[in-house]
Structure formats: structure tokens, C-alpha cells
Amino acid sequence: RFTKLVPAGSLWSQEVPVAVPPCPEKMEVTNECCGICLGEWADPVELPCGHTFCADCLSGWKSKYLYSLHHQDQRGRRCPLCRGTIPPSRDQIASIKMTKMVMKECFDKSDPRYESCARDVKEFEAEFGEDWEDTAIEYDNDGISLPLYIVNAMKSRNSRTVLQWLGRGNIKDRVNAKGGSIGNMGLLITAAMCEEYDLVNFLLLNGADANIINAAGLSVLTSLSYGMSGDFFKAIKILLSWGAELIVRGRQMTSQELKQLVVLNVREGNTAVANLISSELGGRRCKIVSTPNTLHDLVGKTCVVERHIKESGQYEVTVEFTNESLLLGADNLERCDRTPRDPGYFVECKNNRLIRRDFKSNEECRAFIANLGADEVGSAEADPDAEARAERAAADLLAELGLDDLEDPSTNATMKGAQSALPAGKKKKRGGKKKGRRRGESEFKHSGYARNARTEEHGSGLG
């Protein structure tokens, strides 16, 4: 603590404490202390200069996402302790790669959007130079890269290839894999954009993060709610029932940003989406905690909110398993998001095909999943080496077919068995499947991926 002396004879003749920034030398001595918040590290991130900060603190000082109009003042910021250079993050690199692809493949040079893309690339390279690939900051250790051939397979509605890829590793990791060449979008949003709803449910049932964010810091729900290249109402309803949230730049959307998004959807004619996202329980799976006098037998049942009726303040809901339609108030409902243990339905993979199972009650569904889990554990204990043998066989087969380069080499060493994900047909031989060779990123030219990514990063108006 530093003080200064007030001259004698002044009104206050005493030592007055003065707040000063921490001394860099002293900060280096303190172990596990963030130089920004002065607390213990939370998700520590180390800079090339050797100083370490909390991930959120560092991103608050200099955003790990591409700069929006409201964050231009962060451009060029350096280490707050030693003024050392702060390299770009993986999200920034993924965003600029997507921007380059959009600029080259989707816009004519006379298009104003081309000029905007070119300006973003120029500003990025002016700040970080052109050789930034190997200097990126690692904010997390996701580690799993989504191969381009899997994205192309998804775009071609070839779910079989996608399921085969999921089955060659730890599905709990692979369902959250991200594609660095497509703005860190993952399987969940690509499946939703391609209207592969069974695959969306399958991914969520196997641990996919409903709030996974892309390189622009947007969640899947936020990205789909822009709706610029399609009608994603059904996918949005699925995600809402699984607890998805509206996230921008890695944080919860503010009320003002939500209003802007609702207005955008109304202007685009997506009034049903606007109705869902504008209300607290819109699209959510809920438990009925109380009912009007004549409907006591429904207490404890689950339902899905279809829409909000502004005039009465009530919600129109559909009771699960009976499809009975009711009007209930917010005080009659309690949010009850789907989880892999309590989904209300089940989608399984057999012979690389998805099969949906519906049940008569939540109890029946939970019992089925509990029994399935017990069977899987028993199978794993019976032959603990079977998984490794199957992995080696798959790698050998890919090498024979000349397809081993399609797999991200960094993932094979860490991927271990997907027995729990694919209860049947886990390790089928893949003879003769030679489609899916690596193709150029121009495949996205007419797919809608590029349009959505561009809208997310610069056209949303959301912080």
C-alpha cells in the first residue's frame, strides 16, 4: 500500500492512501495470482512473455473473439504487466479463416460485403502479421478437430459417414469437435442446419454441449435464431428443450440484445421463433407443478411449451406422451430441461443408422436408459482390450484404402472407444467407402454456412 503526505496547514493534515497498479516484479513472485483481478487463477492462460492470467480476465482485457464495433478500443492491447505482445486466439484465427473463405468464394469484388471482409483481414494482419498460425493463445484444450470431409458428408446428408467417424473415437469428445476452417462450428449446428433432427438428438443424448460456441462467441441457439439462410424453427425447439441459451461473445445475451434479435426475426417473417425466444419458458421442457382444479392428475407430468400468449400471459403447452394441449400460467410450470439420463425419448445407432425410440412415460424411458448403461458396462468389463483392437483395425483399413489422411492425426492418439455411444454395430468394417476425399473449402459456397458465419460476426448488431 502506498501513501502520500498532505502538506501541513492544509485542511486534512494526514497520510492519505493512494490506489496504484500492482508492481510487475512483485506480481511475478506471487504464485498462481492473476495480474488483472489479483485473485487466484481461474482457467489460467499463459502469454509468450511468461505472464499468466485468468481466461475471462485476459479476454476482458483483449477479447479472444474478432473485434466488433463496440470492441475496437481493444485492438493492439498488450500484456498489462510487461507490455509484451498478445498473440491471436484460436477463435480469432478460425474467424479470420472463415472471413477469407467467405471473401473469396461467396462475394463478388464489387459487393460491399467483400470490401468489409477485406478490411477485416487487412486489420487482422496489420495487428498480428501474416505468420500467426503457430503463435495462437490456447484458451482451452478442446483438442478435437472436426475433419472437413465430415462437414462435407454432413452437408450431403451422409449421416452414415458421420456416425462411422463418431464410432472411431471417444464419442463424448467427438460430439463437441469443432471445424477450424468453418469458424469453429461443430457437428451440432451443422446437423441442425441440414435438418438432420435425429442426429441432433443423438448428439445431445451422447453429451454434446447444447451451448457450445463458435469462433464468433455465439451459441448454436443464437446462430440459428438469426435464421438468415433457412427456417430452423424445429431445431430451435429441440435445442430449447435441452436447455440451450442465447449466448453472444461467450456470455449470456442482454435484454437489449434479445430485443434486437426478436425484432430481426419478426422482420424476416420468423414470428414463431420470435415468440419462443422472447418469453421466459418458450420452447422449454417443463414439469407441471400445479393445475386448475379439474386437472390434478397432470401434476408431475412433463410438457413442452409451444408458444406464449401475450394477451393472457399464459403458455400453450403439449403434455409429453399424451399430446394433450393445455393453457397454463408460468406459476403452474417449472423448467425441466432434457438430459441424457432424462430425455423423454431415445435415439440409438444400429449398423450406422439412427433409430428413434418413443416411450409411454418418462419412467419407462429412464428405466430403458439405465438398463442400457448397465449392459454397456458389462460389455466393457468382459473384454477391455476389444476397443483398442477395433481402433487398430479401423486405422489399418483406412490405410489400405488410402483414406488415412482424412483423419486428423492429432486425434487418433487420444481417442478411445465409442462403445457407450453406439450400443449396436459399434465397429463395422468399412469396405469400399471411398467418398469424402478432402475437398476445397469452396464446397461451402452455396451451403449457407458462410452466410451464417458472416452474419454472426458482423451483421448481428449484438455487441
BELVENCOR-V520315 format. One record per residue. RES is the residue in three letters. SS is DSSP state (hx for helix, st for strand, lp for the rest). Layout:
res;ss
RES;SS
RES;SS
This chain:
res;ss
ARG;lp
PHE;st
THR;st
LYS;st
LEU;st
VAL;lp
PRO;lp
ALA;lp
GLY;lp
SER;lp
LEU;lp
TRP;lp
SER;lp
GLN;lp
GLU;st
VAL;st
PRO;st
VAL;st
ALA;lp
VAL;lp
PRO;lp
PRO;lp
CYS;lp
PRO;hx
GLU;hx
LYS;hx
MET;hx
GLU;hx
VAL;hx
THR;lp
ASN;lp
GLU;lp
CYS;st
CYS;lp
GLY;lp
ILE;lp
CYS;lp
LEU;lp
GLY;lp
GLU;st
TRP;lp
ALA;lp
ASP;lp
PRO;st
VAL;st
GLU;st
LEU;lp
PRO;lp
CYS;lp
GLY;lp
HIS;lp
THR;st
PHE;st
CYS;st
ALA;hx
ASP;hx
CYS;hx
LEU;hx
SER;hx
GLY;hx
TRP;hx
LYS;lp
SER;lp
LYS;lp
TYR;lp
LEU;lp
TYR;lp
SER;lp
LEU;hx
HIS;hx
HIS;hx
GLN;hx
ASP;hx
GLN;hx
ARG;lp
GLY;lp
ARG;lp
ARG;lp
CYS;lp
PRO;lp
LEU;lp
CYS;lp
ARG;lp
GLY;lp
THR;lp
ILE;lp
PRO;lp
PRO;lp
SER;st
ARG;hx
ASP;hx
GLN;hx
ILE;hx
ALA;hx
SER;hx
ILE;hx
LYS;hx
MET;hx
THR;hx
LYS;hx
MET;hx
VAL;hx
MET;hx
LYS;hx
GLU;hx
CYS;lp
PHE;lp
ASP;lp
LYS;lp
SER;lp
ASP;lp
PRO;hx
ARG;hx
TYR;hx
GLU;hx
SER;hx
CYS;hx
ALA;hx
ARG;hx
ASP;hx
VAL;hx
LYS;hx
GLU;hx
PHE;hx
GLU;hx
ALA;hx
GLU;hx
PHE;hx
GLY;lp
GLU;lp
ASP;lp
TRP;lp
GLU;hx
ASP;hx
THR;hx
ALA;lp
ILE;st
GLU;lp
TYR;lp
ASP;lp
ASN;lp
ASP;lp
GLY;lp
ILE;lp
SER;st
LEU;lp
PRO;lp
LEU;hx
TYR;hx
ILE;hx
VAL;hx
ASN;hx
ALA;hx
MET;hx
LYS;hx
SER;lp
ARG;lp
ASN;lp
SER;hx
ARG;hx
THR;hx
VAL;hx
LEU;hx
GLN;hx
TRP;hx
LEU;hx
GLY;hx
ARG;lp
GLY;lp
ASN;lp
ILE;hx
LYS;hx
ASP;hx
ARG;hx
VAL;lp
ASN;lp
ALA;lp
LYS;st
GLY;st
GLY;hx
SER;hx
ILE;hx
GLY;lp
ASN;lp
MET;st
GLY;st
LEU;hx
LEU;hx
ILE;hx
THR;hx
ALA;hx
ALA;hx
MET;hx
CYS;lp
GLU;lp
GLU;lp
TYR;hx
ASP;hx
LEU;hx
VAL;hx
ASN;hx
PHE;hx
LEU;hx
LEU;hx
LEU;hx
ASN;lp
GLY;lp
ALA;lp
ASP;lp
ALA;lp
ASN;lp
ILE;lp
ILE;st
ASN;lp
ALA;lp
ALA;lp
GLY;lp
LEU;lp
SER;st
VAL;hx
LEU;hx
THR;hx
SER;hx
LEU;hx
SER;hx
TYR;hx
GLY;lp
MET;lp
SER;lp
GLY;lp
ASP;lp
PHE;lp
PHE;hx
LYS;hx
ALA;hx
ILE;hx
LYS;hx
ILE;hx
LEU;hx
LEU;hx
SER;hx
TRP;lp
GLY;lp
ALA;lp
GLU;lp
LEU;lp
ILE;st
VAL;st
ARG;lp
GLY;lp
ARG;st
GLN;st
MET;lp
THR;lp
SER;hx
GLN;hx
GLU;hx
LEU;hx
LYS;hx
GLN;hx
LEU;hx
VAL;hx
VAL;hx
LEU;hx
ASN;hx
VAL;hx
ARG;hx
GLU;lp
GLY;lp
ASN;lp
THR;hx
ALA;hx
VAL;hx
ALA;hx
ASN;hx
LEU;hx
ILE;hx
SER;hx
SER;lp
GLU;lp
LEU;lp
GLY;lp
GLY;lp
ARG;lp
ARG;st
CYS;st
LYS;st
ILE;st
VAL;lp
SER;lp
THR;lp
PRO;lp
ASN;hx
THR;hx
LEU;hx
HIS;hx
ASP;hx
LEU;hx
VAL;lp
GLY;lp
LYS;lp
THR;st
CYS;st
VAL;st
VAL;st
GLU;st
ARG;st
HIS;st
ILE;st
LYS;lp
GLU;lp
SER;lp
GLY;lp
GLN;st
TYR;st
GLU;st
VAL;st
THR;st
VAL;st
GLU;lp
PHE;lp
THR;lp
ASN;lp
GLU;lp
SER;st
LEU;st
LEU;st
LEU;st
GLY;lp
ALA;hx
ASP;hx
ASN;hx
LEU;st
GLU;st
ARG;st
CYS;lp
ASP;lp
ARG;lp
THR;st
PRO;lp
ARG;lp
ASP;st
PRO;lp
GLY;lp
TYR;st
PHE;st
VAL;st
GLU;st
CYS;st
LYS;st
ASN;lp
ASN;lp
ARG;st
LEU;st
ILE;st
ARG;st
ARG;st
ASP;st
PHE;lp
LYS;lp
SER;lp
ASN;hx
GLU;hx
GLU;hx
CYS;hx
ARG;hx
ALA;hx
PHE;hx
ILE;hx
ALA;hx
ASN;hx
LEU;hx
GLY;hx
ALA;hx
ASP;hx
GLU;hx
VAL;hx
GLY;hx
SER;hx
ALA;hx
GLU;hx
ALA;hx
ASP;lp
PRO;lp
ASP;lp
ALA;hx
GLU;hx
ALA;hx
ARG;hx
ALA;hx
GLU;hx
ARG;hx
ALA;hx
ALA;hx
ALA;hx
ASP;hx
LEU;hx
LEU;hx
ALA;hx
GLU;hx
LEU;hx
GLY;lp
LEU;lp
ASP;hx
ASP;hx
LEU;hx
GLU;lp
ASP;lp
PRO;hx
SER;hx
THR;hx
ASN;hx
ALA;lp
THR;lp
MET;lp
LYS;lp
GLY;lp
ALA;lp
GLN;lp
SER;lp
ALA;lp
LEU;lp
PRO;lp
ALA;lp
GLY;lp
LYS;lp
LYS;lp
LYS;lp
LYS;lp
ARG;lp
GLY;lp
GLY;lp
LYS;lp
LYS;lp
LYS;lp
GLY;lp
ARG;lp
ARG;lp
ARG;lp
GLY;lp
GLU;hx
SER;hx
GLU;hx
PHE;hx
LYS;lp
HIS;lp
SER;lp
GLY;lp
TYR;hx
ALA;hx
ARG;hx
ASN;hx
ALA;hx
ARG;hx
THR;hx
GLU;hx
GLU;hx
HIS;hx
GLY;hx
SER;lp
GLY;lp
LEU;lp
GLY;lp
